[in-house]
């Protein structure tokens, strides 16, 4: 497993991060979830990402139980806030940040998280208030560092301008894959220039880049596309996209890996990328995707894969 510095935080994380969106505490039973957590440690993953909104606390609660007997310095734990936890609890006000960090720590059964992230930007709270409150979380020892997810370039630059005196962001969590490359235009360059690492979500475009969805065919039984989560991936489930993805198979064959491994290896080879978040409902699924971090694929093959999808990628 590769390990990389998370921006300029001094925190060293695995190139593969175990995510918990739509899985642990929600759609995956606890025994299977624990098997996946164990498998993550077995393959060298030390980085785990969650959020208070995942299952409205259920994912954090699951991880609290799954991790409580492991040495705290054996893993890097990240969580997030912003989405509504109740009808009145949402956003990035000072009061919410103080309330939600304590609630997350209680569910996670730990005294601190390594990374506390703003799940989205809060236009209803002055940025100065948010940054001051996040700085207090770090100064109090409840988080080692702070980050953001899916902020616009101007929002990122405004936050950078406030540090110092406030604690600066060290991480960005954008959607990024061979099929979704919007962060390349501004978010990644701004981040590289300011010591901010990218922890990317959906590197497999909601599983489409695994190649299991075929053009003109019914979606596989039991796949995410047959559940209530289908709306998250609808944009990728078009015949032109699926036809192009199938054209990646010969490239993966020449690289000696699976389609999923090729897609993740491409992400990890891009400038500014620290870690790719992967989900797993089965240990063997996690072992396959985690192996992508150790692949030495010819850059020409990675470029060929990107060229194949150039006409169908969404941004």
HELIX and SHEET records of a PDB file:
HELIX    1   1 UNK A   30  UNK A   42  1                                  13    
HELIX    2   2 UNK A   58  UNK A   67  1                                  10    
HELIX    3   3 UNK A   72  UNK A   74  5                                   3    
HELIX    4   4 UNK A   94  UNK A  108  1                                  15    
HELIX    5   5 UNK A  127  UNK A  139  1                                  13    
HELIX    6   6 UNK A  153  UNK A  161  1                                   9    
HELIX    7   7 UNK A  182  UNK A  184  5                                   3    
HELIX    8   8 UNK A  187  UNK A  193  1                                   7    
HELIX    9   9 UNK A  208  UNK A  210  5                                   3    
HELIX   10  10 UNK A  224  UNK A  226  5                                   3    
HELIX   11  11 UNK A  230  UNK A  233  1                                   4    
HELIX   12  12 UNK A  234  UNK A  236  5                                   3    
HELIX   13  13 UNK A  239  UNK A  246  1                                   8    
HELIX   14  14 UNK A  249  UNK A  255  1                                   7    
HELIX   15  15 UNK A  259  UNK A  268  1                                  10    
HELIX   16  16 UNK A  283  UNK A  290  1                                   8    
HELIX   17  17 UNK A  291  UNK A  294  5                                   4    
HELIX   18  18 UNK A  299  UNK A  309  1                                  11    
SHEET    1   A 2 UNK A   3  UNK A   5  0                                        
SHEET    2   A 2 UNK A  12  UNK A  14 -1                                        
SHEET    1   B 9 UNK A  16  UNK A  18  0                                        
SHEET    2   B 9 UNK A  47  UNK A  49  1                                        
SHEET    3   B 9 UNK A  76  UNK A  81  1                                        
SHEET    4   B 9 UNK A 113  UNK A 118  1                                        
SHEET    5   B 9 UNK A 143  UNK A 148  1                                        
SHEET    6   B 9 UNK A 169  UNK A 172  1                                        
SHEET    7   B 9 UNK A 197  UNK A 200  1                                        
SHEET    8   B 9 UNK A 273  UNK A 278  1                                        
SHEET    9   B 9 UNK A  16  UNK A  18  1                                        
END                                                                             
